[in-house]
Amino acid sequence: MTGLVACLSRFDGAIRRIAGCDAARRAAMARDHGPQIKDDALYEELKKQGNSSEKAARIANAKAAGTLHHDSVHLEDRTKADLMKEAAKIGIEGRSRMNKAGLVRAIRDHG
């Protein structure tokens, strides 16, 4: 059993290196953004991808707190009624005149 655990551990490390997701390496390179940002490395990575400071902070803090879940459905796979509810929840104006593709774009570009 320990051989299997060691093999899985090596496999996991190899995947992390290939994917470039080595958290220890990212953390060593990240500068401290103060106590309001809980995962500085992820925050910087998200900012480099073009996300706003607010969005990057929300994602980085949610991931650090363990509340970032990836069990959601892709926006394109949701019904127009679900998208309308989401748009109303986040305050997108003009949503009643949007088609499904417009709602997807508006939700995705929000914030």
GROMACS elastic network, one bead per residue, 0.5 to 0.9 nm:
[ bonds ]
;  ai    aj funct       b0    kb
    1     4     6  0.52031   500
    1     5     6  0.64352   500
    1     6     6  0.87686   500
    2     6     6  0.61099   500
    2     7     6  0.84765   500
    3     6     6  0.51197   500
    3     7     6  0.60870   500
    3     8     6  0.85966   500
    4     8     6  0.61141   500
    4     9     6  0.84693   500
    5     8     6  0.51173   500
    5     9     6  0.60458   500
    5    10     6  0.86428   500
    6    10     6  0.62116   500
    6    11     6  0.85398   500
    7    10     6  0.51861   500
    7    11     6  0.61166   500
    7    12     6  0.85710   500
    8    12     6  0.59956   500
    8    13     6  0.85207   500
    9    12     6  0.51165   500
    9    13     6  0.62413   500
    9    14     6  0.86436   500
   10    13     6  0.50899   500
   10    14     6  0.61392   500
   10    15     6  0.86468   500
   11    14     6  0.50718   500
   11    15     6  0.61994   500
   11    16     6  0.86409   500
   12    15     6  0.51683   500
   12    16     6  0.62473   500
   12    17     6  0.87048   500
   13    16     6  0.51178   500
   13    17     6  0.62296   500
   13    18     6  0.86305   500
   13    22     6  0.81939   500
   14    17     6  0.51276   500
   14    18     6  0.61120   500
   14    19     6  0.85240   500
   15    18     6  0.50911   500
   15    19     6  0.59980   500
   15    20     6  0.83634   500
   15    21     6  0.84587   500
   16    19     6  0.51634   500
   16    20     6  0.59189   500
   16    21     6  0.50954   500
   16    22     6  0.54612   500
   16    23     6  0.85744   500
   17    20     6  0.50450   500
   17    21     6  0.64171   500
   17    22     6  0.60373   500
   18    21     6  0.78453   500
   19    22     6  0.80521   500
   20    23     6  0.87614   500
   20    26     6  0.89934   500
   21    24     6  0.87771   500
   21    25     6  0.82784   500
   21    26     6  0.76253   500
   22    25     6  0.54669   500
   22    26     6  0.63527   500
   22    27     6  0.86724   500
   23    26     6  0.50173   500
   23    27     6  0.59114   500
   23    28     6  0.84943   500
   23    41     6  0.79250   500
   23    42     6  0.87801   500
   24    27     6  0.50962   500
   24    28     6  0.61758   500
   24    29     6  0.87900   500
   25    28     6  0.52122   500
   25    29     6  0.65099   500
   25    30     6  0.88507   500
   26    29     6  0.52889   500
   26    30     6  0.61830   500
   26    40     6  0.87680   500
   26    41     6  0.54061   500
   26    42     6  0.78124   500
   26    45     6  0.88426   500
   27    30     6  0.52120   500
   27    31     6  0.82151   500
   27    39     6  0.81240   500
   27    40     6  0.71127   500
   27    41     6  0.52539   500
   27    42     6  0.84093   500
   28    31     6  0.82094   500
   28    41     6  0.82271   500
   29    41     6  0.72858   500
   30    33     6  0.87436   500
   30    39     6  0.89918   500
   30    40     6  0.58281   500
   30    42     6  0.84585   500
   30    43     6  0.87855   500
   30    44     6  0.70391   500
   31    40     6  0.66365   500
   31    41     6  0.75679   500
   31    44     6  0.84151   500
   32    35     6  0.83575   500
   32    37     6  0.82635   500
   32    40     6  0.61521   500
   32    41     6  0.87469   500
   33    36     6  0.73366   500
   33    37     6  0.59680   500
   33    38     6  0.85343   500
   33    39     6  0.89173   500
   33    40     6  0.62655   500
   33    43     6  0.88136   500
   34    37     6  0.60673   500
   34    38     6  0.82298   500
   34    40     6  0.85737   500
   35    38     6  0.66008   500
   36    57     6  0.81209   500
   36    61     6  0.82851   500
   37    40     6  0.60491   500
   37    43     6  0.74350   500
   37    57     6  0.60650   500
   37    58     6  0.86183   500
   37    60     6  0.70567   500
   37    61     6  0.62133   500
   38    43     6  0.85254   500
   38    57     6  0.81448   500
   38    60     6  0.65191   500
   38    61     6  0.51236   500
   38    62     6  0.85643   500
   38    63     6  0.86665   500
   38    64     6  0.60351   500
   38    65     6  0.80993   500
   39    42     6  0.55856   500
   39    43     6  0.61895   500
   39    44     6  0.88286   500
   39    57     6  0.84094   500
   39    60     6  0.53027   500
   39    61     6  0.62936   500
   39    63     6  0.78113   500
   39    64     6  0.59849   500
   40    44     6  0.62088   500
   40    45     6  0.86130   500
   40    57     6  0.88049   500
   40    60     6  0.74212   500
   41    44     6  0.52735   500
   41    45     6  0.62194   500
   41    46     6  0.86776   500
   41    60     6  0.84095   500
   42    46     6  0.61014   500
   42    47     6  0.85459   500
   42    56     6  0.78843   500
   42    57     6  0.88218   500
   42    59     6  0.82856   500
   42    60     6  0.56724   500
   42    63     6  0.88228   500
   43    46     6  0.52385   500
   43    47     6  0.62199   500
   43    48     6  0.87245   500
   43    53     6  0.81320   500
   43    56     6  0.52512   500
   43    57     6  0.59987   500
   43    58     6  0.88504   500
   43    59     6  0.76954   500
   43    60     6  0.54138   500
   43    61     6  0.84789   500
   44    47     6  0.50410   500
   44    48     6  0.62069   500
   44    49     6  0.87120   500
   44    56     6  0.78385   500
   45    48     6  0.51680   500
   45    49     6  0.64564   500
   45    56     6  0.84738   500
   46    49     6  0.50530   500
   46    50     6  0.66981   500
   46    51     6  0.57143   500
   46    52     6  0.82740   500
   46    53     6  0.86150   500
   46    55     6  0.84337   500
   46    56     6  0.54689   500
   46    57     6  0.87186   500
   46    59     6  0.84687   500
   46    60     6  0.83048   500
   47    50     6  0.51900   500
   47    52     6  0.64789   500
   47    53     6  0.66562   500
   47    55     6  0.87879   500
   47    56     6  0.62127   500
   48    51     6  0.73082   500
   51    54     6  0.81380   500
   51    55     6  0.61934   500
   51    56     6  0.59412   500
   51   111     6  0.88815   500
   52    55     6  0.52582   500
   52    56     6  0.60578   500
   52    57     6  0.84693   500
   52   111     6  0.74897   500
   53    56     6  0.51701   500
   53    57     6  0.60329   500
   53    58     6  0.85931   500
   54    57     6  0.51551   500
   54    58     6  0.61912   500
   54    59     6  0.87243   500
   54   111     6  0.76481   500
   55    58     6  0.50999   500
   55    59     6  0.62315   500
   55    60     6  0.85200   500
   55   111     6  0.64522   500
   56    59     6  0.52922   500
   56    60     6  0.59893   500
   56    61     6  0.84211   500
   57    60     6  0.51451   500
   57    61     6  0.58866   500
   57    62     6  0.83234   500
   58    61     6  0.53349   500
   58    62     6  0.60006   500
   58    63     6  0.85562   500
   59    62     6  0.51264   500
   59    63     6  0.60900   500
   59    64     6  0.85443   500
   59    68     6  0.72924   500
   60    63     6  0.52718   500
   60    64     6  0.61876   500
   60    65     6  0.86461   500
   60    68     6  0.88686   500
   61    64     6  0.50664   500
   61    65     6  0.60895   500
   61    66     6  0.85264   500
   61    67     6  0.86282   500
   61    68     6  0.87009   500
   62    65     6  0.50958   500
   62    66     6  0.60691   500
   62    67     6  0.50952   500
   62    68     6  0.50967   500
   62    69     6  0.88621   500
   63    66     6  0.50457   500
   63    67     6  0.60368   500
   63    69     6  0.83002   500
   64    67     6  0.77758   500
   64    68     6  0.82683   500
   65    68     6  0.77503   500
   66    69     6  0.79190   500
   69    72     6  0.73968   500
   70    73     6  0.85642   500
   72    75     6  0.87895   500
   73    76     6  0.82830   500
   73    77     6  0.65280   500
   73    78     6  0.68006   500
   74    77     6  0.53480   500
   74    78     6  0.67719   500
   75    78     6  0.53566   500
   75    79     6  0.84352   500
   75    83     6  0.75139   500
   75   104     6  0.60837   500
   75   107     6  0.85656   500
   75   108     6  0.83934   500
   76    79     6  0.79897   500
   76   100     6  0.81577   500
   76   101     6  0.77652   500
   76   104     6  0.67707   500
   78    81     6  0.82080   500
   78    82     6  0.62350   500
   78    83     6  0.67396   500
   79    82     6  0.52015   500
   79    83     6  0.63473   500
   79    84     6  0.86641   500
   79   100     6  0.80140   500
   80    84     6  0.60729   500
   80    85     6  0.86573   500
   80    99     6  0.78174   500
   80   100     6  0.54758   500
   80   103     6  0.79445   500
   81    84     6  0.50291   500
   81    85     6  0.63284   500
   81    86     6  0.87095   500
   81   100     6  0.89892   500
   82    85     6  0.51460   500
   82    86     6  0.62654   500
   82    87     6  0.86119   500
   83    86     6  0.50222   500
   83    87     6  0.60176   500
   83    88     6  0.85152   500
   83   100     6  0.74608   500
   83   103     6  0.63814   500
   83   104     6  0.71631   500
   83   107     6  0.80623   500
   84    87     6  0.50243   500
   84    88     6  0.60974   500
   84    89     6  0.85219   500
   84    95     6  0.68853   500
   84    96     6  0.77293   500
   84   100     6  0.86464   500
   84   103     6  0.72143   500
   85    88     6  0.51211   500
   85    89     6  0.61127   500
   85    90     6  0.87822   500
   86    89     6  0.50035   500
   86    90     6  0.63615   500
   86    91     6  0.85264   500
   86    92     6  0.88438   500
   86   107     6  0.76722   500
   87    90     6  0.53605   500
   87    91     6  0.59815   500
   87    92     6  0.52268   500
   87    93     6  0.81983   500
   87    95     6  0.67848   500
   87   103     6  0.71536   500
   87   106     6  0.78195   500
   87   107     6  0.62865   500
   88    92     6  0.60806   500
   88    93     6  0.81081   500
   88    95     6  0.76711   500
   89    92     6  0.80048   500
   90   107     6  0.81388   500
   90   110     6  0.81074   500
   91    95     6  0.89870   500
   92    95     6  0.61494   500
   92   103     6  0.88637   500
   92   106     6  0.72177   500
   92   107     6  0.76522   500
   92   110     6  0.78507   500
   93    96     6  0.82288   500
   94    97     6  0.57550   500
   94    98     6  0.69144   500
   95    98     6  0.51322   500
   95    99     6  0.82582   500
   95   102     6  0.82787   500
   95   103     6  0.67383   500
   95   106     6  0.84631   500
   96    99     6  0.82284   500
   97   102     6  0.89838   500
   98   101     6  0.77583   500
   98   102     6  0.52764   500
   98   103     6  0.59614   500
   99   102     6  0.52206   500
   99   103     6  0.62650   500
   99   104     6  0.87674   500
  100   103     6  0.51050   500
  100   104     6  0.62637   500
  100   105     6  0.87533   500
  101   104     6  0.50858   500
  101   105     6  0.62946   500
  101   106     6  0.86324   500
  102   105     6  0.51338   500
  102   106     6  0.60758   500
  102   107     6  0.85555   500
  103   106     6  0.50416   500
  103   107     6  0.60212   500
  103   108     6  0.83732   500
  104   107     6  0.53088   500
  104   108     6  0.60233   500
  104   109     6  0.85220   500
  105   108     6  0.51259   500
  105   109     6  0.59802   500
  105   110     6  0.84209   500
  106   109     6  0.52015   500
  106   110     6  0.59622   500
  107   110     6  0.51718   500
  107   111     6  0.85671   500
  108   111     6  0.83617   500
